[in-house]
Amino acid sequence: MSYFVYILECSDGSLYTGITKDVSKRLDEHNSKDTGAKYTKARRPVKLVYQESSKDRSSASKREYEIKQFTRSKKLQLIQKS
């Protein structure tokens, strides 16, 4: 089963990056459940602005880390290219 790296735009305009197996389920969790990230709970609603697939958890985690090191403008460029 593949993993996905995703970027959410929060209600305050900030960006959140994460990984999951099920993007739509995770988006729902971020917006309405206690299982969403602490960061996004205070910044609801969030919307999905980017996603890419990875072959396994390890490569998804590496890509997530890579994206988290990006500047905001580089993340926005990545979002616009998709």
C-alpha positions in Angstrom: 0.0 0.0 0.0 1.4 3.4 -0.9 1.8 6.4 1.4 1.1 10.0 0.6 2.8 13.2 1.5 0.4 16.1 1.8 0.3 19.8 2.5 -2.7 21.5 4.1 -3.4 25.2 4.2 -4.7 26.3 7.6 -7.3 29.0 8.2 -4.6 31.4 9.3 -2.8 30.8 5.9 0.0 28.7 7.4 1.0 25.4 5.8 1.1 21.9 7.4 2.9 18.9 5.9 2.2 15.3 6.9 2.1 11.7 5.6 -0.8 9.2 5.6 -2.1 6.1 3.8 -5.6 7.7 3.3 -5.6 11.4 2.5 -9.4 12.0 2.7 -9.7 10.3 6.0 -6.7 12.2 7.4 -8.1 15.5 6.2 -11.4 14.7 8.0 -9.4 14.0 11.1 -7.5 17.3 10.9 -10.8 19.2 10.5 -13.1 17.5 13.0 -11.5 14.8 15.2 -9.3 14.7 18.2 -6.9 12.6 16.2 -5.8 15.6 14.1 -2.5 17.2 14.7 -2.3 19.6 17.6 -1.0 22.3 15.2 -4.1 22.1 12.9 -6.6 21.9 15.8 -6.1 25.5 16.5 -6.1 26.5 12.9 -9.3 24.9 11.5 -10.7 24.6 8.9 -7.8 23.2 6.9 -7.9 22.4 3.2 -5.8 20.0 1.1 -3.6 21.9 -1.3 -1.0 19.3 -2.3 -0.4 15.6 -2.3 2.1 13.1 -3.8 2.4 9.4 -3.5 5.4 7.5 -2.2 6.1 3.8 -2.5 6.5 3.1 1.2 6.5 4.8 4.6 10.3 5.3 4.7 10.4 7.2 1.4 7.3 9.2 2.5 8.9 10.2 5.8 12.1 11.3 4.0 10.1 13.4 1.5 8.0 14.8 4.4 11.2 15.9 6.1 12.6 17.4 2.9 9.4 19.4 2.3 9.4 20.6 5.9 12.8 22.1 5.4 11.6 24.1 2.4 10.9 27.8 2.8 7.3 28.9 2.6 7.9 30.3 -1.0 9.4 27.0 -2.1 6.4 25.1 -0.7 4.1 27.5 -2.5 6.0 26.8 -5.8 5.6 23.0 -5.2 1.8 23.5 -4.7 1.5 25.6 -7.8 3.3 23.1 -10.0 0.8 20.3 -9.0 
